[in-house]
Amino acid sequence: MISSDSNAHCEAFEVLNAAGRGEAVILCEHASYRIPPRYQGLGLAEADRQSHAAWDPGARAIALQLAKALDAPLVASRVSRLVYDCNRPPEAASAMPEKSELIEVPGNRSLSQDQRDEREMTIYRPFCAAVERTLEARKKEGLSTVLITIHSFTPVYHGTQRAVEIGILHDSDTRLADAMLAQAPALPHRCVERNEPYGPSDGVTHSLKLHGLKNGLANVMIEVRNDLLRNAEEEALMAQELLTLLTPALCALKQEGCKDA
């Protein structure tokens, strides 16, 4: 169990297992569908406030299990991505979307610059600062670090069924993604793809660039189809399958680093 005495949280984020000394730091930018009261539910119906448009179902549960298995710090958002998507920069329209797939978001229409700035300063900036504090603390301790972000995606998007079950996403640094994809034959029952169902051109690698590439860290974004995460048993199974890819991949990167040194 992740020790509570190494945890911290505020409105915008939570840091779990902050003292973890494993090789990874894990992010979960879409961990919650919570909308702070001041945003009045963004004018959404209850079903829409809890839909995949508002968060990544199952992602936080997987991230927690990976954090425990890898003894990794976990930084997770505590606010719906419809209020502010912490995997998007402030200038991106998708940071505070007026529409998410088929769902209109009335509370995001015609936001003033002051309203956008308020969300940036109370949600996005604190989340990013928590990530950077976590990375800096590890650097001071001399701990090697890779960055892993955890997401889930809907099986049907704009009416199109998605065959991919696990997406291994990367930006310009492919080291960890390559090492994980090399292990994909160990999951013959799964459809594992590179940069699917999204890729860098979709703007989804913002966290990887901001916190991974900028700090010279090997990094990867993991996407899991959310119909494989319908209950605790399925979440636990998927976490174990991801570890089948991650554990040897992390070992391979470590060995490669020793060779380079």
For each residue, the residues with C-beta under 8 A, 3 or more apart:
1: 68
2: 6 7 16 17 64 67 68 74
3: 6 7 17 19
4: 7
5:
6: 2 3 16 17 18 19 20
7: 2 3 4 14 15 16 17 18
8: 14 15 18
9: 13 14 15 78
10: 13 14 78 126
11: 36 78 79 122 123 126
12: 77 78 79 122 123 124 126 127 130
13: 9 10 75 76 77 78 126 127 130
14: 7 8 9 10 75 76 78
15: 7 8 9 18 73 74 75 130 134
16: 2 6 7 64 67 73 74 76
17: 2 3 6 7 20 67 68 71 72 73 74
18: 6 7 8 15 73 134 137
19: 3 6 73
20: 6 17 67 70 71 72 73
21: 71 141 143
22: 70 71 72
23: 70 72 143 144 145 146 250 254
24: 66 70 72 145 146 147 148 246 250
25: 72 73 74 75 131 134 135 138 145 146 147 148
26: 63 66 67 70 72 73 74 75 148 149 150
27: 63 74 75 76 131 147 148 149 150 207 211
28: 31 56 59 60 63 74 75 76 77 149 150 151
29: 76 77 81 85 86 87 127 149 151 207
30: 55 56 59 77 81 85 86 87 151 152
31: 28 55 56 59 60 63 76 77 78
32: 55 60 76 77 78 79 80
33: 49 50 51 54 55 80
34: 78 79 80
35: 39 41 42 44 49 54 79 80 82 83
36: 11 39 79 83
37: 40
38:
39: 35 36 42 83 107
40: 37 43 107
41: 35 44 49 107
42: 35 39 49 80 82 83 105 106 107 108
43: 40 105 106 107
44: 35 41 48 49 54 82 103 105 106 107
45: 48 49
46: 49 50
47: 50 51
48: 44 45 51 53 54 103
49: 33 35 41 42 44 45 46 54 80
50: 33 46 47 54 55
51: 33 47 48 54 103
52: 55 56 57 152 153 154 226
53: 48 82 100 101 103
54: 33 35 44 48 49 50 51 80 81 82 100
55: 30 31 32 33 50 52 59 80 81
56: 28 30 31 52 59 60 81 150 151 152 153 226
57: 52 152 226 229
58: 61 62 152 224 226 228 229 230 234 235 238
59: 28 30 31 55 56 62 63 150 151 152 224 229
60: 28 31 32 56 63 64 76 150
61: 58 64 65 229 232 235 239
62: 58 59 65 66 150 152 224 229 235 238 239 242
63: 26 27 28 31 59 60 66 67 74 76 150
64: 2 16 60 61 67 68 74
65: 61 62 68 69 235 236 239
66: 24 26 62 63 69 70 72 148 150 239 242 243 246
67: 2 16 17 20 26 63 64 70 71 72 73 74
68: 1 2 17 64 65 71
69: 65 66 239 243
70: 20 22 23 24 26 66 67 243 246 250
71: 17 20 21 22 67 68
72: 17 20 22 23 24 25 26 66 67 148
73: 15 16 17 18 19 20 25 26 67 134 138
74: 2 15 16 17 25 26 27 28 63 64 67
75: 13 14 15 25 26 27 28 127 130 131 134
76: 13 14 16 27 28 29 31 32 60 63
77: 12 13 28 29 30 31 32 81 86 123 127
78: 9 10 11 12 13 14 31 32 34
79: 11 12 32 34 35 36 83 84 123
80: 32 33 34 35 42 49 54 55 83
81: 29 30 54 55 56 77 84 85 86 87
82: 35 42 44 53 54 85 96 97 100 105 108
83: 35 36 39 42 79 80 96 119 123
84: 79 81 95 96 119 120 123 124
85: 29 30 81 82 88 92 94 95 96 97
86: 29 30 77 81 123 124 127 128 207
87: 29 30 81 149 151 204 206 207
88: 85 92 94 95 203 206
89: 92 95 206 210
90: 95 116 120 124
91: 95
92: 85 88 89 95 203 206
93: 96 97 98
94: 85 88 97 203
95: 84 85 88 89 90 91 92 120 124
96: 82 83 84 85 93 108 111 116 119
97: 82 85 93 94 100 105 108
98: 93 104 105 108 109
99: 102 103 104 105
100: 53 54 82 97 103 105
101: 53 154 157 158
102: 99 158
103: 44 48 51 53 99 100
104: 98 99
105: 42 43 44 82 97 98 99 100 108 109
106: 42 43 44 109
107: 39 40 41 42 43 44
108: 42 82 96 97 98 105 111
109: 98 105 106
110:
111: 96 108 115 116
112: 115 116
113: 116 117
114: 117 118
115: 111 112 118 119
116: 90 96 111 112 113 119 120
117: 113 114 120 121
118: 114 115 121 122
119: 83 84 96 115 116 122 123 124
120: 84 90 95 116 117 123 124 125
121: 117 118 124 125
122: 11 12 118 119 125 126
123: 11 12 77 79 83 84 86 119 120 126 127
124: 12 84 86 90 95 119 120 121 127 128
125: 120 121 122 128 129
126: 10 11 12 13 122 123 129 130
127: 12 13 29 75 77 86 123 124 130 131
128: 86 124 125 131 132 210 211
129: 125 126 132 133
130: 12 13 15 75 126 127 133 134
131: 25 27 75 127 128 134 135 207 211
132: 128 129 135 136 211
133: 129 130 136 137
134: 15 18 25 73 75 130 131 137 138
135: 25 131 132 138 139 145 147 211 215 217
136: 132 133 139 140
137: 18 133 134 140 141
138: 25 73 134 135 141 143 145
139: 135 136 142 143 145
140: 136 137
141: 21 137 138
142: 139
143: 21 23 138 139
144: 23 254 257
145: 23 24 25 135 138 139 217
146: 23 24 25 176 217 218 219 220 250 253
147: 24 25 27 135 207 208 211 212 215 217 218 219 220
148: 24 25 26 27 66 72 176 219 220 221 222 246
149: 26 27 28 29 87 207 208 219 220 221 222
150: 26 27 28 56 59 60 62 63 66 222 224
151: 28 29 30 56 59 87 204 221 222 223 224
152: 30 52 56 57 58 59 62 223 224 225 226 229
153: 52 56 157 162 167 197 198 223 224 225 226
154: 52 101 157 162 225 226
155: 161 162 225 226 227
156: 159 160 161 162
157: 101 153 154 160 162 197
158: 101 102
159: 156
160: 156 157
161: 155 156
162: 153 154 155 156 157 197 225
163: 191
164: 167 191 192 193 196 197 225
165: 190 191 192 224 225 228
166: 187 190 191 192 193 222 223 224 225 241 242 245
167: 153 164 192 193 194 195 196 197 198 221 222 223 224
168: 177 180 181 192 193 194 195 220 221 222 245
169: 177 194 195 196 198 199 200 204 205 208 220 221 222 223
170: 173 174 176 177 194 195 200 205 208 219 220 221
171: 200 205 208 209 212 213 219
172: 213
173: 170 176 208 212 213 218 219
174: 170 177 178
175: 178 179 218 253 256
176: 146 148 170 173 179 180 218 219 220 249 250 253
177: 168 169 170 174 180 181 194 220
178: 174 175 181 182
179: 175 176 182 183 248 249 250 252 253
180: 168 176 177 183 184 220 245 246 249
181: 168 177 178 184 192 194 245
182: 178 179 249 252
183: 179 180 186 187 244 245 248 249
184: 180 181 187 190 192 245
185: 188
186: 183 244 245
187: 166 183 184 190 192 241 244 245
188: 185
189:
190: 165 166 184 187 241
191: 163 164 165 166
192: 164 165 166 167 168 181 184 187 245
193: 164 166 167 168 196
194: 167 168 169 170 177 181
195: 167 168 169 170 198 199 200
196: 164 167 169 193 199 223
197: 153 157 162 164 167 223
198: 153 167 169 195 202 204 223
199: 169 195 196 202 204 205
200: 169 170 171 195 203 204 205
201:
202: 198 199
203: 88 92 94 200 206
204: 87 151 169 198 199 200 221
205: 169 170 171 199 200 208 209 221
206: 87 88 89 92 203 209 210
207: 27 29 86 87 131 147 149 210 211 212 221
208: 147 149 169 170 171 173 205 211 212 213 219 220 221
209: 171 205 206 212 213 214
210: 89 128 206 207 213 214
211: 27 128 131 132 135 147 207 208 214 215 217 219
212: 147 171 173 207 208 209 215 217 218 219
213: 171 172 173 208 209 210 216 217 219
214: 209 210 211
215: 135 147 211 212
216: 213
217: 135 145 146 147 211 212 213
218: 146 147 173 175 176 212 253
219: 146 147 148 149 170 171 173 176 208 211 212 213
220: 146 147 148 149 168 169 170 176 177 180 208
221: 148 149 151 167 168 169 170 204 205 207 208
222: 148 149 150 151 166 167 168 169 242
223: 151 152 153 166 167 169 196 197 198
224: 58 59 62 150 151 152 153 165 166 167 228 229 238 242
225: 152 153 154 155 162 164 165 166 228 229
226: 52 56 57 58 152 153 154 155 229
227: 155 230
228: 58 165 224 225 234 238
229: 57 58 59 61 62 152 224 225 226 234 235 238
230: 58 227 234
231: 234 235
232: 61 235 236
233: 236 237
234: 58 228 229 230 231 237 238
235: 58 61 62 65 229 231 232 238 239
236: 65 232 233 239 240
237: 233 234 240 241
238: 58 62 224 228 229 234 235 241 242
239: 61 62 65 66 69 235 236 242 243
240: 236 237 243 244
241: 166 187 190 237 238 244 245
242: 62 66 166 222 224 238 239 245 246
243: 66 69 70 239 240 246 247
244: 183 186 187 240 241 247 248
245: 166 168 180 181 183 184 186 187 192 241 242 248 249
246: 24 66 70 148 180 242 243 249 250
247: 243 244 250 251
248: 179 183 244 245 251 252
249: 176 179 180 182 183 245 246 252 253
250: 23 24 70 146 176 179 246 247 253 254
251: 247 248 254 255
252: 179 182 248 249 255 256
253: 146 175 176 179 218 249 250 256 257
254: 23 144 250 251 257 258
255: 251 252 258 259
256: 175 252 253 259 260
257: 144 253 254 260 261
258: 254 255 261
259: 255 256
260: 256 257
261: 257 258
